[in-house]
């Protein structure tokens, strides 16, 4: 796998993670169906936020590491 493909996959993971976080916030604050579900609804919105955080945070660190490494190799 080339670095370009890996960077693309990581960017997709970040986008998916941020989208899940935003979906969880929307469900928790603005969706009436989730509110009427009670605890189950809260769990659904919390799981969206949790999976979004799990997808977005580690990939940001790894993507930053790869980009710094590529920039260092470019200047050598």
C-alpha positions in Angstrom: 0.0 0.0 0.0 1.4 3.3 -1.0 1.5 6.4 1.3 -1.1 8.2 -0.9 -3.6 5.4 -0.4 -2.9 5.2 3.3 -3.4 9.0 3.6 -6.7 8.7 1.7 -7.9 6.0 4.0 -7.0 8.0 7.1 -8.7 11.1 5.8 -11.9 9.0 5.1 -11.7 7.7 8.7 -11.4 11.2 10.1 -14.3 12.4 8.0 -16.4 9.4 9.0 -15.5 10.0 12.7 -16.4 13.7 12.6 -19.7 12.8 10.9 -20.5 10.3 13.6 -19.8 12.9 16.3 -22.0 15.4 14.6 -24.8 12.8 14.1 -24.6 11.9 17.8 -24.9 15.6 18.8 -27.8 16.0 16.5 -29.6 12.9 17.8 -29.0 14.0 21.4 -30.1 17.6 21.1 -32.6 17.9 18.3 -34.2 14.5 17.5 -37.6 13.9 19.2 -37.6 10.2 18.5 -34.3 9.6 20.4 -35.8 11.7 23.3 -38.9 9.5 23.5 -36.8 6.4 23.5 -35.4 7.3 26.9 -32.2 5.6 28.1 -31.9 3.6 24.8 -32.0 6.8 22.8 -29.2 8.3 25.0 -27.1 5.2 24.5 -27.6 5.4 20.7 -26.5 9.0 20.6 -23.6 8.3 23.0 -22.4 5.4 20.9 -22.4 7.6 17.8 -20.2 10.1 19.6 -17.9 7.4 21.1 -17.3 5.6 17.7 -16.7 9.0 16.1 -14.1 9.8 18.7 -12.5 6.4 18.3 -12.3 6.9 14.5 -11.1 10.5 14.4 -8.6 11.0 17.2 -6.0 8.2 16.6 -6.1 8.8 12.9 -5.4 12.5 13.3 -2.2 11.6 15.3 -1.1 9.0 12.8 -1.9 11.2 9.8 0.1 14.1 11.4 3.1 11.7 11.9 3.0 10.5 8.3 2.8 14.1 6.9 5.7 15.2 9.1 7.7 12.2 8.0 6.9 13.0 4.3 7.8 16.6 4.7 11.1 15.7 6.4 12.0 13.3 3.6 11.1 16.0 1.0 13.6 18.5 2.5 16.5 16.0 2.7 
